[in-house]
Amino acid sequence: MADKLFYFLKGYLGFTRKESRGFVFVIPLLLVLHAVPNLISGYLRSVEQKKYRRYLEAADALPEISLQLPVNSDTAQRTASFQEEKGKRGSERKAGGLSRPQAPGLNTVLFPEAGSVELQMVSGVGPVLSARIEAFREKLGGFHSPAQLLEVYGIDGELADKIYAVFPFQARIDRTIAINELEVGELANHPYIGFGEAKVIVAYRKQHGPYTRAADLLQIKIFTEEWVDRIAPYLSF
């Protein structure tokens, strides 16, 4: 068998017998080296999945644990008041397709702090959608309105309500647009500013001087009040 392989390597590839021996030795080694990273990655992924499942099981068990705590009359009264208030909130009229955001609890993770892994705790949010949410929020510089979540592809009002029920919304802008300093390419990096709009912003600034407020953009006739209101929370002067 080995002689036939050596003959093939010599006849078709021009290998000497010594080169053929080296080739036969190296190929299995390369296959092993190729397989090892995949095996390690699969093992680490399995470990992370087990840890994540344990985390979810612990989270699911929290309500059951709370029921085992002793309840005095004062606690029972507060619980009844909370349930009544919760029912009222649930029946309130929705605005913009989303329920009114609830006040966060003491140990609640707020929406601006929830990363792609935490977002997957919400039913209906998988790895792809959670990464999409985090990337959009990061590119914007933060959310100033809960309705902005609806701009993420794959998010509707019902799913947004589920997300905010687990991670209460809090307006937070972590990065602003220095409109008097940035050039066209930098301005166009923001999801709300297209390349054409960025060119007009810079051209007007060079001709008329620095902007002092968001309303100055309305001097540019192609910009609507709706668009200016949309980007105003992200502008710095």
Order of alpha helices (4+ residues) and beta strands (2+ residues): alpha-alpha-alpha-alpha-alpha-beta-alpha-beta-beta-alpha-alpha-alpha-beta
